[in-house]
Amino acid sequence: METVASNDHESASQACILQQRPDPCTIVILGASGDLTARKIVPSLFHLYLNEDLPEPCIILGCGRTGMTNIEFRNRMKNACLGTDRANDSEWLRFSALLFYRSIEYDNPDSCKGLKAEILGHDGGSKMRGNRIFYLAVPPGLYEPIVHMLGRTGLAAEGQNGNGWSRIVVEKPFGRDLTSAMQLDRSLHHYFHEHQIFRIDHYLAKETVQNILTFRFANAIFEPVWNRNYVDHVHIIAAEALGVEHRAGYYEKAGVLRDMFQNHMMQLLALTAMEPPSRFETDRVMDEKAKVYRSLRPFNTKNIGDYLVLGQYGPGLVDGKMVPGYRDEAGVDHDSLTPTFAMIKVMLDNWRWNGVPFYLTSGKRLAKKLTEIHIQFKEVPHSMFRHTLIQDIIANRLILGIYPDEKISLTFQTKDPGPRMCLRSVTMDFSYYRDHSGPIMDAYEKVLLDCMLGDHMLFCRQDAVELCWSFLTPVLEGCETFSNRAQALLAYPAGSWGPEAFETLDDIVRVV
């Protein structure tokens, strides 16, 4: 599709660049010796530094149970950020001066007091204005002990004894069911107010996910057909090519439903199905998303097979190499019944979507890493070509590509050139970054920046968390207590598109 840039394109790009840095602050990463810090958090902070979006001044204090010096921590983070590419060595030297490390025992009061003393020391005459962000890059089982530690040492308090603002960032999963999610929320709110809590779901910060709302509500031609009168069904796909990797301890307890559906898949569902908010403001957007979750038709556990397909990957060929099945992965029970693939049929009982099925599909060790939303429109109500054409008229389809192709594709019918009346499907493609000249910010950079700015728009509100768990907990209980559980778990080879019924991506999309 040919796109035409306006004369004001360059000035518009400049207007989208952050005009003012966030307030000075200390960023405390709990669990800094772990994988998430090296893979995502510190590289994202480094990129923010390169783009001059990091606060000035700023201190990044890593904390973990592993003993490490400041120099060792900086060297480890340098390898994570630069790898073999040393093009940014000079910038790294300046950035690394902001990095510090402290070993800590989360259940030791003296260790926690030492952490507080170090944070106050880095404040250095209130250069940081007493502002702090605490990022919990730790296993979920440590969330509550750390929250209590921060609360008891006074680090959660705001505006007292020289404290500025204090914020806590919690990674998903937010509990493992409704009861545990509510317990985690009670612990958080014992010391932190809601405005201090940032429940992170990095999917929401992907540019193409944010673009869903722009596409729907900033264009007059799509919203009028975005309903049950024109849409046949919607399919949301989040496929992963990797296996469980080093996360077996977590994944054995979670499975694909807890890992992907309670958060990522439900967020994509809400953005696709929500009503337009009266204003693009945090609470109003979150209110509309909550309405979608309230409209979810309760799961029918008596006929579980009509609404749910579960699978588990076995050995298979990936990139020309044999890879082990899930039960052969390190740390996985050899008789494990943990699902690694799921497809759920969801119905929304509201005016806009009544009768339209939403299919949510996610799995590990599938054919490729892919995240897309497919809007399948209804077939034409009457074909005047039925006595002329030899083929059926294929219904229109809109694809919102999130990964790896960040795009929007619309498929429609045209006449094939030639003497006879024959149709062909053609596709108009829009590439998201075409004609874009400004800096590109990845999802973790965006959410970290929003934490510093205090903007909750791309984070999860507790009522939405509880509504999602209210819907999914009966699904989980139905799966885990199902008498025929082993037979209901369908095997599929790694590198395929899932259980036997889905040999290709088109098979998944054409599930109806």
C-alpha positions in Angstrom: 0.0 0.0 0.0 1.4 3.4 -1.0 1.5 5.8 1.9 1.7 9.6 1.5 3.5 11.5 4.2 2.1 15.0 5.0 4.3 18.1 4.8 4.1 18.2 8.6 5.4 14.7 9.1 8.9 15.7 10.3 7.4 18.3 12.8 4.9 15.7 14.0 7.7 13.2 14.7 9.5 15.8 16.7 6.3 16.5 18.7 6.2 12.8 19.7 9.7 13.0 21.3 9.7 13.4 25.1 10.1 17.1 25.8 11.1 16.9 29.5 13.0 14.3 31.5 11.4 12.6 34.4 12.2 13.8 38.0 15.5 12.7 39.5 15.2 9.4 41.3 16.8 6.2 42.6 15.8 3.0 40.7 16.2 0.0 43.0 16.1 -3.4 41.1 15.3 -6.2 43.5 16.5 -9.5 42.0 19.3 -7.7 40.0 21.4 -10.9 39.8 18.7 -12.6 37.8 18.0 -13.1 34.1 15.3 -10.4 33.7 17.6 -7.6 34.9 20.4 -8.5 32.4 18.0 -9.3 29.4 15.5 -6.4 29.7 15.7 -3.9 32.6 19.3 -2.6 32.4 19.6 -2.7 28.6 16.3 -0.7 28.5 17.7 1.8 31.0 20.9 2.1 28.9 18.9 2.9 25.8 16.9 5.5 27.7 20.2 7.0 28.8 21.4 7.1 25.1 18.2 8.8 24.1 18.6 11.3 26.9 15.3 10.1 28.5 16.8 9.0 31.8 16.4 11.4 34.8 19.2 13.7 35.6 20.5 12.9 38.2 19.7 9.2 38.5 21.1 6.2 40.5 20.4 2.5 39.6 20.9 0.3 42.6 20.8 -3.5 41.9 20.0 -5.8 44.9 20.1 -9.5 45.1 21.0 -12.5 47.2 24.1 -13.2 45.1 27.3 -11.6 46.4 28.8 -9.1 43.9 30.9 -6.0 43.9 29.9 -2.8 42.0 32.6 -3.6 39.4 31.4 -7.2 38.9 27.8 -6.0 38.5 28.8 -3.3 36.0 30.9 -5.9 34.0 28.0 -8.3 33.9 25.6 -5.6 32.8 28.1 -4.4 30.1 28.2 -7.9 28.6 24.4 -7.9 28.6 24.0 -4.5 27.0 26.9 -4.5 24.5 27.8 -8.1 23.9 30.5 -8.2 21.3 29.5 -4.8 19.9 31.6 -2.1 21.7 30.4 0.8 19.6 28.9 2.5 22.6 31.9 1.9 24.9 32.4 5.6 25.8 28.6 6.0 26.5 28.7 2.9 28.6 31.5 4.2 30.8 29.3 7.3 31.6 26.2 5.2 32.1 28.0 2.5 34.3 28.9 5.2 36.8 25.2 5.2 37.7 25.2 1.5 38.5 25.7 0.1 42.0 25.1 -3.2 43.6 24.2 -4.4 47.1 23.7 -8.0 48.3 20.7 -8.4 50.5 18.7 -11.0 52.5 15.0 -10.1 52.1 14.0 -11.6 55.4 16.9 -10.1 57.4 15.9 -6.8 59.2 19.6 -5.7 59.5 20.1 -6.3 55.8 17.0 -4.2 55.0 18.1 -1.4 57.2 21.4 -1.4 55.4 19.5 -1.1 52.1 17.7 2.0 53.4 20.9 3.5 54.6 22.5 3.1 51.2 19.5 4.6 49.4 19.6 7.6 51.7 23.4 7.8 51.1 22.9 7.9 47.3 20.3 10.7 47.8 23.3 12.9 48.6 21.8 16.0 50.0 18.4 15.3 48.4 19.8 15.3 44.8 17.3 12.6 44.0 14.6 14.5 46.0 13.8 11.3 47.9 12.2 9.8 44.8 12.4 6.0 44.5 11.3 3.2 42.2 11.4 -0.4 43.5 11.3 -2.9 40.6 10.5 -6.5 41.7 12.5 -8.6 39.3 12.2 -11.6 41.5 10.1 -14.9 41.6 6.5 -14.3 42.6 7.0 -16.0 45.9 9.2 -13.2 47.0 6.7 -10.3 46.2 5.0 -10.3 49.6 8.2 -10.6 51.8 9.8 -7.7 49.8 6.7 -5.6 50.1 6.7 -6.1 53.9 10.4 -5.3 54.0 10.0 -2.0 52.2 7.0 -1.1 54.3 8.6 -1.8 57.6 11.7 0.1 56.8 9.7 3.2 55.8 10.8 3.0 52.2 7.2 2.8 50.9 6.2 6.1 52.6 5.8 9.3 50.5 6.4 12.9 51.7 7.8 11.9 55.1 11.3 12.4 56.5 12.7 13.7 53.3 11.0 11.1 51.1 9.6 12.2 47.8 7.5 9.8 45.8 7.9 6.0 46.1 6.7 3.5 43.5 6.7 -0.2 43.2 6.7 -2.2 40.0 5.3 -5.7 40.1 5.9 -8.1 37.2 3.2 -10.6 36.2 1.9 -13.1 37.3 -0.3 -11.2 39.8 -1.1 -14.3 41.8 -1.9 -17.8 40.5 -5.7 -17.6 41.0 -8.3 -15.1 42.3 -7.6 -15.9 46.0 -3.8 -15.4 45.8 -4.3 -12.3 43.6 -6.5 -10.7 46.2 -4.0 -11.6 48.9 -1.1 -10.0 47.0 -3.2 -6.9 46.5 -3.9 -6.7 50.3 -0.2 -6.9 51.0 0.7 -4.2 48.5 -2.0 -1.9 49.8 -0.9 -2.4 53.4 2.0 -0.1 52.7 1.5 1.4 49.2 -1.4 3.4 47.8 -2.9 2.4 44.4 -1.2 5.4 42.7 2.2 4.0 43.8 1.6 0.5 42.4 2.6 -0.3 38.8 1.5 -3.8 37.6 3.6 -4.3 34.5 2.5 -6.1 31.4 5.0 -5.2 28.8 2.6 -6.3 26.0 0.6 -3.2 26.6 3.7 -1.0 25.9 4.3 -2.5 22.4 3.8 0.3 19.9 1.5 -1.9 17.7 -0.6 -2.8 20.7 -1.1 0.9 21.6 -1.9 1.5 17.9 -5.0 -0.7 18.2 -6.9 2.1 19.9 -5.6 4.7 17.4 -6.6 2.5 14.5 -10.1 2.0 15.9 -10.9 5.4 17.3 -9.0 7.9 15.2 -10.5 6.6 11.9 -14.1 7.0 10.8 -14.1 4.1 8.4 -13.4 1.1 10.7 -15.4 1.7 14.0 -18.8 1.5 12.3 -18.2 -2.1 11.2 -16.4 -3.1 14.4 -19.4 -5.1 15.8 -21.6 -8.1 15.6 -23.3 -6.9 12.4 -20.2 -7.2 10.3 -17.7 -9.3 12.3 -17.9 -13.1 12.1 -15.3 -13.9 14.6 -12.0 -12.6 16.1 -8.8 -14.6 16.6 -6.0 -13.4 18.8 -2.8 -15.4 18.5 0.4 -15.2 20.6 2.7 -18.1 19.4 6.1 -18.6 20.9 8.9 -20.6 19.2 11.0 -21.2 22.3 10.3 -23.9 24.8 10.2 -23.6 28.5 14.0 -23.0 28.6 15.3 -22.2 32.1 11.9 -21.4 33.5 10.7 -24.9 34.3 10.4 -24.3 38.0 7.9 -21.4 37.3 6.2 -23.0 34.3 5.4 -26.3 36.0 3.3 -24.3 38.5 1.9 -21.9 36.0 1.3 -23.5 32.6 0.2 -21.6 29.5 -3.1 -20.4 31.0 -1.5 -18.6 34.0 1.6 -17.6 32.0 -0.2 -16.0 29.0 -3.9 -15.8 29.3 -4.6 -14.0 32.6 -2.5 -11.1 31.4 -1.3 -10.7 27.8 -4.2 -12.4 26.1 -6.8 -10.7 28.2 -5.2 -7.3 27.6 -5.3 -7.8 23.8 -8.9 -9.0 24.1 -9.9 -5.8 25.9 -8.2 -3.5 23.5 -9.9 -5.2 20.6 -13.3 -5.3 22.1 -13.6 -2.2 24.3 -16.0 0.7 23.8 -14.4 4.1 23.0 -13.6 6.1 26.2 -14.9 9.6 26.4 -11.3 10.8 26.7 -7.9 9.2 26.3 -7.2 9.3 30.0 -5.9 6.5 32.3 -9.0 5.9 34.4 -11.4 6.2 31.5 -9.5 3.7 29.3 -9.2 1.3 32.3 -12.9 1.6 33.0 -13.8 0.5 29.4 -11.4 -2.4 29.6 -13.0 -3.5 32.9 -16.4 -3.4 31.2 -15.1 -6.0 28.7 -14.0 -8.3 31.5 -17.4 -7.9 33.2 -19.0 -9.0 29.9 -17.2 -12.3 29.7 -19.6 -15.2 29.6 -18.8 -17.5 32.5 -16.9 -20.6 31.4 -18.9 -23.8 31.0 -16.9 -26.4 32.8 -19.5 -29.1 32.1 -18.7 -29.0 28.4 -15.0 -28.1 28.7 -14.1 -29.6 25.3 -16.5 -27.2 23.5 -14.6 -24.1 24.7 -11.0 -25.2 25.4 -8.2 -27.1 23.6 -5.1 -28.0 25.6 -1.8 -29.4 24.3 1.8 -30.2 25.4 4.8 -30.2 23.1 6.8 -33.3 22.5 10.1 -33.7 20.7 10.3 -32.1 17.3 12.4 -30.4 14.6 13.1 -26.7 15.1 15.5 -24.9 12.6 16.7 -28.2 11.4 17.6 -29.5 14.9 15.8 -32.0 17.1 14.7 -30.4 20.4 13.3 -32.2 23.5 9.7 -32.5 24.4 8.4 -30.6 27.4 8.6 -33.6 29.8 12.3 -34.0 28.8 13.2 -30.4 29.7 15.4 -29.9 32.8 13.3 -29.4 35.9 10.1 -30.8 34.4 8.2 -33.8 35.9 8.4 -36.8 33.5 4.7 -37.3 34.0 3.8 -33.6 33.9 0.3 -32.7 32.8 1.1 -29.0 32.5 -0.3 -27.6 29.2 2.0 -25.6 26.9 -0.7 -24.8 24.3 -4.2 -23.6 24.8 -7.0 -22.2 22.6 -10.1 -20.8 24.4 -13.4 -19.8 22.9 -14.6 -16.6 24.6 -18.0 -15.0 24.3 -18.9 -11.4 25.4 -22.4 -10.8 26.6 -22.8 -7.2 25.5 -24.6 -5.2 22.8 -21.6 -4.8 20.5 -20.3 -8.4 20.5 -23.3 -10.7 21.3 -22.9 -13.9 19.3 -19.4 -13.2 18.1 -16.8 -15.8 19.2 -13.3 -14.6 20.2 -10.6 -17.3 20.0 -7.5 -16.8 22.1 -4.6 -19.1 21.2 -1.1 -19.3 22.7 1.6 -21.9 23.0 5.3 -22.7 23.3 7.5 -24.5 20.7 5.2 -23.5 17.9 6.3 -23.0 14.3 7.4 -19.4 14.8 7.1 -16.5 17.2 4.0 -14.6 16.1 1.5 -12.2 17.7 -1.5 -11.2 15.5 -5.1 -10.2 15.9 -7.4 -11.4 13.0 -10.7 -9.7 12.5 -12.7 -12.0 10.2 -15.6 -10.2 8.6 -18.9 -11.9 7.6 -19.5 -13.2 4.1 -21.4 -11.0 1.7 -25.2 -11.4 2.5 -26.1 -12.0 -1.2 -23.8 -12.9 -4.1 -25.0 -11.5 -7.5 -22.1 -13.5 -9.0 -23.3 -16.9 -7.9 -24.3 -18.0 -11.4 -21.1 -16.6 -12.9 -18.3 -17.4 -10.5 -16.8 -20.9 -10.1 -15.3 -20.1 -6.7 -16.7 -18.9 -3.4 -16.3 -15.3 -2.4 -13.7 -15.1 0.4 -14.8 -12.9 3.3 -12.7 -9.8 4.1 -10.0 -10.1 6.8 -8.2 -7.5 8.8 -4.9 -8.5 10.5 -3.3 -6.4 13.1 0.3 -7.6 13.2 2.2 -7.1 16.5 5.2 -9.4 16.1 7.4 -10.0 14.0 5.7 -7.9 11.3 4.4 -4.7 12.9 1.7 -4.0 10.3 -2.0 -3.7 9.4 -3.2 -5.8 6.5 -6.7 -5.7 4.9 -7.7 -8.4 2.5 -10.5 -7.8 0.0 -11.8 -9.0 -3.4 -11.2 -7.6 -6.8 -11.7 -8.9 -10.4 -8.9 -10.8 -11.8 -7.7 -9.2 -15.1 -9.0 -11.2 -18.1 -12.1 -11.8 -20.3 -14.0 -13.8 -17.6 -15.5 -12.7 -14.3 -13.0 -14.2 -11.8 -12.2 -12.9 -8.4 -8.9 -12.7 -6.6 -8.0 -11.7 -3.1 -5.6 -8.8 -2.7 -4.1 -7.3 0.4 -3.3 -3.7 1.4 -0.3 -3.6 3.8 0.8 -0.8 6.1 4.2 -1.2 7.7 4.1 0.5 11.1 7.6 2.0 10.9 7.4 3.1 7.3 8.2 6.8 6.9 9.1 7.0 10.6 12.3 9.0 11.4 12.2 9.4 15.1 13.7 7.1 17.8 12.1 3.7 18.4 11.4 2.7 22.0 10.8 -1.0 22.9 8.2 -2.1 25.4 10.4 -2.3 28.5 11.8 1.2 27.8 8.3 2.6 27.5 7.0 1.1 30.8 10.2 2.1 32.7 9.8 5.6 31.4 6.1 5.7 32.3 7.0 4.5 35.9 9.4 7.4 36.2 6.7 9.8 34.9 4.0 8.3 37.1 1.8 7.4 34.1 -0.5 4.3 34.7 -2.0 4.2 31.2 -0.1 1.1 30.1 -0.3 -0.8 33.4 -3.0 -3.1 35.0 -5.5 -1.9 37.5 -6.4 -4.3 40.4 -10.1 -4.5 39.5 -9.2 -5.8 36.0 -6.7 -8.3 37.5 -9.5 -9.7 39.7 -12.1 -9.7 36.9 -9.7 -11.7 34.7 -8.9 -14.2 37.5 -12.7 -14.5 38.3 -13.2 -15.7 34.7 -10.1 -17.9 34.5 -10.1 -19.5 37.9 -13.0 -21.8 37.0 -11.2 -22.7 33.8 -8.1 -23.6 35.7 -10.1 -25.6 38.2 -11.9 -27.4 35.5 -8.7 -28.3 33.7 -6.9 -29.4 36.9 -9.7 -31.5 38.3 -10.9 -32.9 35.0 -11.3 -36.7 35.4 -10.0 -37.3 31.9 -7.2 -34.8 32.2 -4.4 -36.8 30.6 -6.4 -37.7 27.6 -7.6 -34.1 27.2 -4.0 -32.9 26.9 -3.2 -33.3 23.2 0.4 -33.9 22.2 2.0 -31.9 19.4 5.5 -32.0 18.0 7.8 -29.0 18.7 8.1 -26.8 15.6 4.4 -27.4 14.5 1.4 -25.2 14.9 0.0 -27.2 17.8 -2.1 -30.4 18.2 -3.0 -32.4 15.1 -6.0 -30.4 14.1 -3.8 -27.3 13.6 -1.2 -28.2 11.0 -0.8 -24.7 9.7 -1.5 -21.2 10.9 -4.5 -21.0 8.6 -5.9 -24.1 10.4 -5.7 -22.2 13.7 -7.3 -19.1 12.1 -10.1 -21.1 10.5 -10.9 -22.9 13.8 -14.6 -22.1 13.3 
